[in-house]
Amino acid sequence: MQKLKMHSPDMTQEHIARIRELFPNCVTEARGKDGSLRLSVDFDLLRQELSDSIVEGPQERYHLDWPGKREAMLAANAPIAKALRPCREESVDFDTTKNLFIEGDNLDALKLLQETYLGKVKMIYIDPPYNRKKGNDLIYRDDFVGNSYEYLKSTNQIDSISNERLIANTDSNGRFHSDWLSMIYQRLRVAKNFLSDDGVIVISIEDSETANLLLICNEIFGESNFVGTIIWNNATDNNPTNIAIEHESIHVYAKNKSLLEGCWKSKVSKTKDILISIGNTLNEKYKGNINELKKAYTKWYKEHKNELYNMDRYKYIDAGGVYTGSQSVHNPGKDGYRYSIIHPITGKPCKQPLMGYRFPKETMERLISEQRVLFGEDENKLIELKVYAAEYMDKLSSIFDLDGRVGAYDLKILFPEIKKLFSNPKPVQLLSRLLSFMTTDNCLCLDFFAGSSTTAHAVMQLNAEDGGNRRFIMVQLPEACGATSEAAKAGYGTIAEISKERIRRAGKKILEGDCHEGWNRDVGFRVLKVDTSNMADVFYTPDALQQNLLDLTTDNIKPSRTPEDLLFQVLLDWGVELTLPIRKESIQGKTVFFVDDNALVACFDRGIDEALVRELAACAPLRVVFRDNGFVSDAVKINVEQIFRQLSPGTEVRCL
């Protein structure tokens, strides 16, 4: 019976396999350092095949390089033998939710998830550490170099590697930029595998590494797939001597930019098109009859008001189409123009806006003559500008104005008992704006630098508004909160704990408000934690076992692991989605898991006999898996595949 491999894919071997498809003569077999045969590239032959284009030796060329880049590439491709262990007690709606929260190192999480979610993510948003020279911005360092990396390659384990991965990257470090580049390079290389053909990755960054980040993304995603940079005007810098930095950059890259043409339209854009269409249709029907026109539109508006996503204020119609009133004639922030506007009915001067009018008197007179100004019943109501639906601009601009302090306010609403949780959390409104353009109603969003999980909050909020069923995967390292921080005083030990609690509270608050009737109301999430493999060391390195220890290793599974732990590692190994419904049944006294009914059936109990095997085969599952030493006898184990071949020939049978 074939065994599951129980480790993440070896991307180096997969890349070699792709080369073999193009140049089969350049790939051969060679013995590795451990003596095993592996596919290897004959680079002399490959150079000959590519002799017209290859760049060799110390020639000048255009590329980004830094100390540690080769090691970072190796680390990105190297397999790991780890597991994702479910944590029901920290989850919300574990059995029904389609959302995931992964707690652990994000490079490990990405490697574990990449086969399952290959090409399935529509939008990746990350807000990685900015590598500021202040020295207080923690970054990740992965020690997959030297002896540690050789150990990883030979055993597929990293248990012996130090878990101390967070360091303060101060500018006194000789590899200040190199360490940051290696960290982000590894993760972006793996993250690319997640993107769907029309998917995008969105990266928030400030000036300290934005130039390097663009060069890395050009290398990984391709310069031709650069969609653009959004400048977020987010704060006020009161630095009296230097240039005030009042923005961050948001870089956007596509998996395939050509597939994005014409498809980035938010729900508001679609609603705008509907309003323009109904306005044109009714005007054509009731030419010159303004009373019948208004009556017909009022009737239509009342019937469809709940469908007008964020444009339900467009209550009126005239010969120019559907319109609303706007206070855009008022001057914001500072004193504007001061003059009197006479009300057409009462003949008295209208009440002036607090800061005056935005336009000079001549412009206002022209707008009034064009019937673009809306007056109230009397002079006590502020006048408004008539704005037609056709004039509404709903686009993702390269300049986005939003006060960065709004993000802290979002958290304050959810955590009123804590004075300050994070310094600069991203606002929900920022993520909602990006999501509304870049995602569709039923797609998957990934954030592997989750922080306070603003992305998850925004996904749920946008779903509640437009009835979409977007799903999220959040990944966050359980980085310890400072001992003197407000979060620690409130009882939160790690950033991951805050992140999970934020999703719980945000979901509850969203459900208390008005929600779109078409929304499935999924505000839950399954918590999975990155941990060492469920398999004992002997599973990966049986040749290293000493003869006198055989009696101690009759089981290849660690004794502390539960059947549900094993189930989720099997789901990863088989590439089955981790949010599928799981049903647990007792059959002939054994615990049997049914994933998505018959997509996968698993039984990890001992004492499995032919009667149970036959009953499971009668269910005709797509896949079935057993514990390697779970059968009552070797004879039963040998007969398992034959039984399924007879009763359910389409079933894949594996053991672990």
N, C-alpha and C positions, 0 to 999 in steps of 0.2 A: 504494500500500500504506500503511495507517495506521501511524503511529508511536506508540510508547509515550510517555507524558508524562514519565516519569523524574524526578518530584518528588512530594513528599507532597501530600495534598489541601489545597485552599484552603477552609478551614472557613467563612470569611466568605461565599463564594459558595454553599456548601451551606446555610448558615442562611437566606440570601436565597431560595434555592429552596424551602425549607419555608414561608417567609412567602408566597411566590407561590401555593403550594397552597391556603392559607387566604384570602388577599386578592390575587387576581391583578391587580386594578386598582391596587394600591399598588406594584407592581414594574414598572420601566421600564428602558430602555437608556440609558446615558449614557457619555460619553467620560471615560476616566481621564486621569491626568496624562501618561501616555505616549501618549495619543491613541487607544488601543484601546477598542472598545466593550465594556462590561461590564454585567451586571445590577446595578441600583441600586434602593434603596428610596426611594419618595416619602414622606417622613416626614410631610408635611402631610396627605396623604390617610390615612396610617396613623393619625395622631392623631384624625382625624375618625371613622374606623372604631371607634376605641377610646375615644371621648370620655367614656364613663361611668366608665372605670376608670383612665385614664392619669394619672400624677402628673407635673406639669410645673413647671419653674422652681424657685425656692428654697423650695418648701413643705416643711414638716417631714415626715419619713417615716422608717420603720424600715429601716435597711440599714447595712451595713458599708462604709465608704469610706476611702480613703487616697491620698496622692499617688503616682501611678504606676499606679493600677488600670486606667485606660483603656489605657495602653501595654501592661500585662500581658495584657489581653484581646486586643489586636491581635496580640501576639506568640504567644499560644496558638493563634489562628486562622490565622496566616500560614503559607504553605507553605514548605518548604525543599527545596533540591536537594542532597541528600547521599546517601551510599551506605553499605551495610553490607558490609564486605569480609571474607570468610572467612579464618580462620587455623587451618589444619589442625594445624600443629605444636604449638599450645597447647591443642588440643582433646583430648577423650578419647572414643574410639569415634565419631568424626565421622560415619561412614557409617550408623550404626545408631541412635544416641541420639535421643531425642525432647525433650531439654532444650537450652536456649540460655543462653549467657552473652554479653551485649552489653557491650562496653567502649567508653565514650564518655559524652558529656553526656546525661543522662537525658531532657531535653526533646527533644533531637534524636532519640534512640532511640524515644521514645514516638510522635513524629510519623511516623517511618518505619514503625513497626510497626502503627499504628492501623487501617489498612485490612485488613491480613492477619488481625489478631486481634480485629476488631470483634465485640463481644458474645460472646467465647469464654472469658473468664477468670472462674473461679468465685470466686477470692479474691485480692485485692491486699493485701499487707502492706508497710508502709513504716515506717521509723524515721528520719525526716528530721532534719537539724541542728536543735538545740533553741534556737538563738539566745540563748545565755547571755550575760549582761553581763560575763563575765570576759574576753571579747574573744578567746578562743582557739578559738571554734567557727566553722569556716569555712563559708560559705554560697555559693550560686551567684548570680551577677548576670548577667543577659542584657541586653546593650546594644542591644536592638531599639527604639531611640527615635531621634527626630530624623533626621539624615541617614542613619544606618545603617539605620534601618527603611525609609526610602524606597528605599535601594539594594536592600534585600532584596526589596521588593515589585516593583521594576522588573526585576530580573535573576534572581530566584529563587535567589540564591546568597548565601552568607555568608562566602566565602573571605577577603574583605578585612576582615572584622570581627576584632578582636583575640581571640586565644584565651585571654587572661588573664581568666578568669571567676571565679576563686576569690579572695575577699577576706576579711579579718578584719572582721566586723561589730561593731565596738566600740560601747559606749553613747555615745561622743562623736560618733558619726555622727548627723547630724540626721534621717536616714531609717532609724533603727535598726529600728523595727518595719515600716516601709513596705517596705523592701528584702526582708525575710523574707516578708512577705505576698505581694508580687509574685512572688517565687520559687515559693512553694508553690501559689499560685493558678493560675499557668500550667499547672503539672504536673498538678494535680488535675482541671482542666477537660479536659485531653486524656485523662487516665487513665480518666475516667468512660466514655469510648467503649469501653473494653476489657471492661467488666463484662457478664457474662451477665445475663439477666432475674432470675435468682435469686442473682446474685453479690453479694459484700460487699467493702468496703474497710476495712482495719484499720490504724489509725494510732497509733503510740506517740509520746507527747509528754510533756514535763514542764510545770510550772506557768507557765513564762515566756511561752508562746504558746498555751496550751490554750484560753483564752477566745476568742481571735481565730480559732483553727483551727475551733472549733465553729461560729462564725458563717459562716466561709467554706464549710464543708461543708453547712451549712443552705442556703446560696445555691446551691451546685452540685448537691448530691444531693437537696435538699428536706428540710425539717424533719420531714416525716411519715415519712421513711425513716431516721431516727435509731434505731438498734437499741439502743444503750446504751453505757455507759462501764464498762470493767473497771479497777479500781484494783489495780495490781500493787504489793504490799508487797515491795520488793526490796532494801532496804539499811538501814543504821543511820547516821543523821546525828548526829555527836557535837557539834554546835553547842551551846555552853553557854548562849547568850543568847536565841536566837530559837526559833521553832517548828521542831522537827526534821522535815525533809522526808524521809520514808522511803518514798516511793511515786512511781510514774509513772502517767499515765493512758493507757489504750488505748481510743480512740474507734472505734466500729463503725457504719458506715452501709451501707445496702443499696441496690441499684439499684431494687428494688421490695420493700418490707418485707412486703407482703401475701403474697408467694410463699414466705416463710420459715416461715410458721406450721406448727409441728409437725414440721419436717424436720431440726432440729438435734439429732441423736442420734448419739453416737459408737459405735464398735464395741463398747465396753464395755457401753453401754446395750442393744444388741441381744443380746449374750451374756447379760446379766442376764435379759432376757425369756425366753430359751431355758431358763435354769436354773430360773426360776420355773415355767415351763410343765411341764418334765419332773418337777419336784418335786410339783406338783399331780396330774399324771397317775399317777405311781407311788403316791402316797398314796391316791388313789382306788381303785387296783387292789389294793393290799395293806393294806387298812384293818385296823389293830390288829396286824398281823404285822410287827413291827419288824425281825426277822432277815431275812425275805424282802425287805422294803423295802430294807434296807442292801445285801443281796446283788445285787438288781436294779440299784440305782444304781451300785454299784461296777463292775459289768459295763459299764453305759452310759458311765460316766466314763472307763474305760480305752479304750473305743472312740472317744471324742470329745475326749479331753484336748487334742490339738493344735489343736482348733477353738475352744477356750475362750479367746478373746483377753483376756489380762491378768486372767482370773478362774479360772485353772486351780488355784488354791488352794482352791476350793470343792469339797472332796473328800467331804463328809459329808452325811447326810440323816437327818432324824427326822420326827415328825409335823408339825413346824412348817415343813418344807421343806428345801431345800438350804442348807448353812451352811459356814462356815469358822471358824477360830480367830483372834482378834485380841488383840494386847497393849494394847488401848485401856483396860484396867483399870489400867495402869501410869501413874504421873504423870511427865510429861516435864519436864525442865528445872529443876525445883526440888523441894524436899522436900514429899512429900504426906502422906497418912495412914499411921500405923503401927499395925498390930494383927496378931494371929495368925489364920490360917485353917487349920483342921484338915483334913488329907487324909482323904477318906471311907473309904479302904481301910487305910492304915497307921496312922491315928490320930495322926500326928505333924504339927506345924506345917509348913506349906508354905514354901518359900524365898520371901523377899520381894524385890520389884523393887528395883533400886538406889536409886531416888528415892521409894519408897513407892507406895501406892495412890492412884488418882485420886479414888475415892469414899469417903465416910465409912463407918464400919462398918455402920450401919443399911442403907444402900443395897446394900452388898455382901451382907449377909445376905438381903435380898430377892431379889437376882439369883441367889443360890445356891438359894433355895427355888423359884424359877421355872425351875431347871435351865438357866440361861443362862451358867453358869461351867463351863469345861472344865478338868479336872484331869489331870495326867500319871499315869504308871504308879505313881510314888511322889512323896514330898514334895519331891524335889530339882528337879523341873521347875516352872518358873514357871506359874502359872495363866493362862488366857486367857479372853476373853469370846467367847461364841458369837454370831456375826454371820450372820444369814440373808441370802441373795442379795436378797430383797425389800427389805432395809433399806439396801442399797448405794445411795448417792447419787452419780449421775454426771451432773452438770450444769455448765454454764459459769457460774460464780458471778461476781457483780460485784466480789468480793474474791478476789484470787489471791495466795497467799503462796508466794514462792520467792526464796531468797537470790540477789541479783544477782551474787554472786561465782561462782555456778555457771557462768555464761557464760565467764568467764576460765578456769575449770577445764576446760571443754569444749575450749578452744583449746590449753591446756597439754598435754592428752593427745595432741593431734595434732601439736603443735610443741614437743616437750620440749626442743629445743635452744635455744629462745628464751625468755628470762625473762618478757617482757611484750610482747604484740602490740598489744592495744587496751585502752583504759581500762575501758569498760563494754560489752562485747559482750553481745548478748541470748543467754540460755540456750536450748539446743536444746529443753529440756523445755517452756519457755514456748510456743515456736512449735508444737511437736508437739501441745500441748493445744489451741491454737486451731485448728490444721489438722484435728484429729480430729473436731471438731464442725462446722466450716464448709465442709469439702470432702468430695467423694465419691471413690470408688475410682479413677475415670478422668477427672480434671479438670485444669485448668491453673491454676497459681499464679504470680503476678508480684510481684517486689520490685524497684522501680527506685531504691532507696537501699540496694543490697545490702550494703555494708560488707564484713564478713568472710564473708558468705554463710551466715549461720545458717539462713536460710529454706530454702536448697537442702539443707543438711545435714539439717534437720528433715523435709523432704519425703522424702528417701531413707530416713531412719531409720524414719519411719512406714510407708512402703511395705514395708520389710523386715519390720516387725512384723505388719501386717495384710493383706499381699498385694495392696495397692492399686497402681495404676499412675499415680499423680499425676505430672504433669510440671511443670517450673519454667522461668521466664525470669528471669534475674538481670541487672540493669543497674548498672554501677558505673563512675564516672569514674576514669581513671588518675591520681588525685591523688597527688602525690609524697609519699613517706614522709619525715619529717624526717631530715636528714643525720646527726643524732646518735642517732636512734631505734634500738631493738633490732632492728626489722625491717630497717632499712637496713644495719646491721652484719651481718645474716644474709644479705644479698644481695638483698633485696626492694626494688625501686625505687619501686613504687607500691602503693596499696591494692588495685587491681585484680589485681595479681600475687599478693598474699596471698590474695585471695578465690578465685581460680582454684585455687591450691595447696591451700586448705582443702577445696574440693570433691573434688579428687583424693584427698587423704589420707583424708577422711571416707568416701568411697565404697569405698576399698580396705579400710578397717577394718570397715565394715558387712558387706562380703562375707565377711570372715574369721569373722564371728559366725554365730549361728543366724538363718536367714532363712525367711520364710514360703514354703511350696512353690509358692504361686500367684503369687509376685512375678516379674516379668520381669527383675529384676536390672539395671535400667538405672541405672548410676551415671555415665554419660558426659555430655558437653555439647559442643555446637558453639560455638566462639568466633567471634563476628562483631564487627568493630571499625568504629565510626562514622568515616567519612572523607569527604573532598570527593567530589562526584559523579564518576562514571566518565566522564561526558560532557564534552567540551571546551566552552569558553565559547561558541563559535559555535553550539552546539546550542540554547542558551537565548536568545542575543541575536544572531541572524544579521544583523539590521538595523544592528548596530554595527560590522560588519566592513568594513574598508576594501578598496577594489577591488584595490590593489596587494598585498594579503596573501592573495588567494584561493588561490594555489598552495601556501601553507603550511598551509591548512586543508582539505585534501581529505578528511580523516578527522575525524568528529565525536567520536571516542573518544580519551581520553588514552592515549598510547603506553605508559605504565607499567602499565596495567591488564590483568589476565589474563582469559581466557575465564570462569573461575569467578567472578571479581569481577563480570563482566557478568551472569552467570547469576543471582546473588543479587539484583542490582538489578532484574532482570526479574521475579523471584519477588515482590519487594516491590511492584512496579508493578502486577502482575496480581493481587495479593492471595492468592498461593499460600503455604501454610504453609512456614516455613523449615526444618522438620525432616523433610520428606518424603525418602524414600530417593532418592539420585541415582546413576544409572548412566552411565558414560562408555564410549562405543564408537567405534571407528574404522570409518567407512563410506565406501567409495570414497576412502580416503586423507584424509578429513576427520573432525575430532573432533566428535562429536554427543553432547549430554547428554540423557538420558531421566530426567525427574523423576516419581517414582511411576509407573513404566512409561510410560503414555501421557498423563498429566495435562498434561505440558508437554514439548515437544521443542525443543531450541535448538542452533543451529550458528552460531558466530561466526567461522568461518574465511573466508578469501577464496577466490575461484575456484569458487564454487558454480555448477554447471550444471544443466540440466533433468533429467538422469539421477538426480542426487542428490535433487532436489526430488521426483521421482516416487517414488523409493524411500521417502522420508520420508512422503509422502502415503499410501503403501500401508499404513503403520503406523496410520493413522487416529487421530492424536493429538487431544486436545481443543484444544490450543493449540500453535502453532509460531512461532518467532521467529528472524529472521536479522539479520545485520549489514547496515545500509543500503547500504554500498558493497562487500558481499561477493560480489556476483554477477559472473560472467565478462563479462556484457554487459547493457546496458539492456533488451534484448529478453527475456532470461531473467527479469529482475526484473519486467517487465511481465506475463509469462506465469505467474508463481508463483501468484497468486490464482486464475487460471483453471484451473490444474492441480489445485489443491486443491478447487476447486468441482466438478470432474469426479470426482476419485477419493475425496475425503473432504469432502463438503459441510458437515459439522458442525464442521470445524476453524476456529478463529480464527487468522488470519494477521497477524503484526505484524513490524515491523522497528525497529531502533534506530540 
